Amino acid sequence: MSETPADHLVRTVEVGATTFTLLGTAHVSPESVADVRREIDTERYDAVAVELCESRHNALMNPRSLEEMDLFHVIRTGKAGMVAASLALGAYQQRLAEQFQIRPGAEMEAAIQRARDEALPLYLVDREIGVTLKRIYRRTPWWQRLMLVSGLFASLFSRERIDAEEIERLKEGDILESTFSEFADRSRVLYDTLIHERDRFMAARLLSEAAEHRPRHVLAVVG
């Protein structure tokens, strides 16, 4: 394991008086957890941002939050689809996590815990997952929705094992770029909603936090 994150995982951007260091991670990668801890332990940062919304943050820090939901309230408020998708995604990530013996989102949890330990402000900069799922639903034709749902739930029963090296390779710049390009070619709507819109949202949130709190150096942990 390298002593510092690889160059292709780190980008630094200066906006006004604030420097943003973007650290690329994978959600089921022990190396990403180590990278996050090392970066925060350098004491170069006075704020930490994570690619989480309020809902995902609560689910990560309180794994029983979905179980404790009032089912009838969820149905009445039209959140049943969002909860079902969250459970399916969570189950898939859990299967990968059990394979690699690491908790899903451990790198985000490490960033949150380290920020608390160092008394650093924590910024939740991702768009609410419910908003993203609703936009996907509204922007895709019915047949594509069926394909997405069937593919998502089929992944729960797949016995395919993913090599740890494949997870790490996904963080490499050229492979990540080609993967996103292929994704965009196959479904421009999904790419725009899941990737492009959220990237713009997170950039805007980072700028908003910087304008309000004026931190000198922010570590942004992004998946």
C-alpha positions in Angstrom: 0.0 0.0 0.0 1.4 3.4 -0.9 2.1 6.0 1.8 0.1 8.6 0.0 -2.9 8.4 -2.3 -2.0 7.9 -6.0 -1.8 11.1 -8.1 -4.8 10.2 -10.2 -7.0 10.1 -7.0 -6.2 13.6 -5.9 -7.1 16.9 -7.6 -6.5 20.4 -6.1 -8.6 23.4 -7.1 -8.3 27.0 -5.8 -11.3 29.2 -5.7 -10.7 32.6 -4.2 -9.2 32.2 -0.8 -10.2 28.5 -0.5 -8.3 25.5 -1.7 -10.3 22.3 -2.4 -8.5 19.0 -2.4 -10.7 16.3 -4.1 -9.9 12.7 -3.0 -11.3 10.0 -5.2 -12.5 6.8 -3.4 -14.4 3.6 -3.9 -17.2 2.6 -1.4 -15.9 -0.9 -0.7 -12.1 -0.2 -0.8 -9.9 -0.7 2.3 -7.3 1.4 0.5 -9.8 4.3 0.3 -10.4 4.2 4.0 -6.6 4.4 4.6 -6.3 7.3 2.1 -9.0 9.3 3.8 -7.5 8.8 7.3 -4.0 9.7 6.1 -5.2 12.9 4.4 -7.1 14.2 7.4 -4.2 13.2 9.7 -1.9 15.5 7.9 -3.7 18.4 9.6 -3.7 20.4 6.4 -7.4 20.9 6.4 -9.9 23.0 8.3 -13.1 21.4 6.9 -14.1 18.1 5.4 -16.8 17.6 2.7 -18.3 14.2 1.8 -20.3 12.9 -1.1 -23.4 12.3 1.0 -26.8 13.8 1.4 -28.7 14.1 4.7 -30.6 10.8 4.1 -27.5 8.8 3.2 -25.5 10.3 6.0 -28.2 9.2 8.5 -28.5 5.7 7.0 -24.7 5.4 7.2 -24.4 6.5 10.8 -27.5 4.7 11.9 -27.8 1.5 9.9 -31.1 0.7 11.6 -32.8 3.9 10.4 -34.5 2.2 7.4 -35.8 -0.6 9.7 -37.2 2.0 12.1 -39.2 3.8 9.4 -43.0 3.9 9.7 -44.1 1.8 6.7 -47.5 3.4 6.4 -45.9 6.9 6.5 -43.4 5.9 3.8 -46.2 4.8 1.5 -48.4 7.8 2.3 -45.6 10.2 1.5 -44.7 8.5 -1.8 -41.3 7.3 -0.7 -41.8 3.6 -1.1 -39.8 3.5 -4.4 -36.9 5.4 -2.9 -36.7 3.2 0.1 -36.9 0.0 -2.0 -34.1 1.3 -4.3 -32.0 2.2 -1.2 -32.5 -1.2 0.3 -31.6 -2.9 -3.0 -28.5 -0.8 -3.4 -27.6 -1.3 0.2 -27.9 -5.0 -0.1 -25.7 -5.1 -3.2 -23.1 -3.0 -1.5 -23.3 -5.2 1.6 -22.6 -8.3 -0.5 -19.5 -6.7 -1.9 -18.5 -5.5 1.6 -18.8 -9.0 3.0 -16.6 -10.3 0.2 -13.9 -7.7 1.0 -14.6 -7.7 4.8 -15.4 -4.0 4.9 -18.5 -2.0 5.7 -20.2 -0.3 2.8 -19.3 3.4 2.8 -16.5 2.8 5.3 -14.4 5.6 3.7 -17.2 8.1 4.2 -17.6 6.9 7.7 -13.9 7.3 8.3 -14.0 10.9 7.0 -16.9 11.7 9.3 -15.3 10.2 12.3 -11.9 11.8 11.7 -13.6 15.2 11.2 -15.3 14.8 14.5 -12.1 13.7 16.2 -10.3 16.8 14.9 -13.3 19.1 15.5 -13.5 20.0 11.8 -16.7 21.2 10.2 -18.4 18.6 8.0 -20.2 19.5 4.8 -22.8 17.1 3.3 -22.6 18.2 -0.4 -24.5 15.6 -2.4 -28.1 16.0 -3.7 -30.8 14.2 -1.8 -31.0 10.6 -3.1 -34.9 10.9 -3.3 -34.5 13.9 -5.7 -32.1 11.9 -7.9 -34.3 8.8 -8.0 -37.4 10.9 -8.8 -35.6 12.6 -11.7 -34.5 9.3 -13.0 -38.1 8.0 -12.9 -39.5 11.1 -14.6 -36.9 11.3 -17.3 -36.8 7.7 -18.4 -39.4 5.8 -20.5 -41.4 3.1 -18.8 -39.5 0.2 -20.5 -36.2 1.6 -19.3 -37.5 1.9 -15.8 -38.4 -1.8 -15.9 -34.8 -2.6 -17.1 -33.3 -0.6 -14.3 -35.4 -2.2 -11.6 -35.0 -5.7 -12.9 -31.2 -5.2 -13.3 -30.9 -3.7 -9.8 -32.8 -6.6 -8.1 -31.1 -9.2 -10.3 -27.8 -8.0 -8.9 -28.9 -9.0 -5.4 -29.0 -12.7 -6.4 -25.9 -12.7 -8.6 -23.1 -14.9 -7.2 -20.5 -13.2 -9.4 -17.4 -12.3 -7.3 -15.5 -9.1 -8.0 -11.8 -9.1 -7.6 -10.3 -6.5 -5.2 -8.0 -5.3 -8.0 -11.0 -4.5 -10.2 -12.4 -2.2 -7.5 -9.1 -0.4 -7.2 -8.7 -0.1 -11.0 -12.1 1.7 -11.2 -10.4 4.6 -9.3 -7.8 5.0 -12.1 -8.4 8.1 -14.2 -8.3 6.5 -17.7 -10.5 3.5 -16.8 -12.9 5.8 -14.9 -13.2 8.1 -17.9 -13.8 5.3 -20.3 -16.4 3.7 -18.0 -18.3 7.0 -17.7 -18.0 7.6 -21.5 -19.5 4.1 -22.1 -22.3 4.8 -19.6 -23.1 8.1 -21.4 -23.2 6.5 -24.8 -25.7 3.8 -23.5 -28.0 6.2 -21.6 -27.4 9.9 -21.8 -30.4 10.6 -19.5 -29.1 8.3 -16.8 -25.6 9.7 -17.1 -26.8 13.3 -16.9 -29.0 12.6 -13.9 -26.7 10.3 -11.9 -23.3 11.9 -12.8 -23.4 15.3 -14.5 -26.2 16.9 -12.5 -24.9 15.7 -9.2 -21.3 16.8 -10.0 -22.7 20.3 -10.7 -24.8 20.2 -7.5 -21.8 19.2 -5.4 -19.6 21.8 -6.9 -22.2 24.5 -6.2 -22.6 23.2 -2.6 -18.8 23.4 -2.0 -18.7 26.9 -3.3 -21.7 27.8 -1.1 -20.1 26.4 2.0 -16.8 28.2 1.1 -18.6 31.5 0.7 -20.5 31.1 4.0 -17.8 29.7 6.2 -14.6 30.8 4.4 -12.4 27.8 5.1 -8.8 27.9 3.9 -8.5 24.3 2.8 -11.3 21.7 2.3 -10.8 18.0 1.8 -13.7 16.7 -0.4 -14.1 12.9 -0.2 -15.9 11.8 -3.4 -16.8 8.3 -4.7 
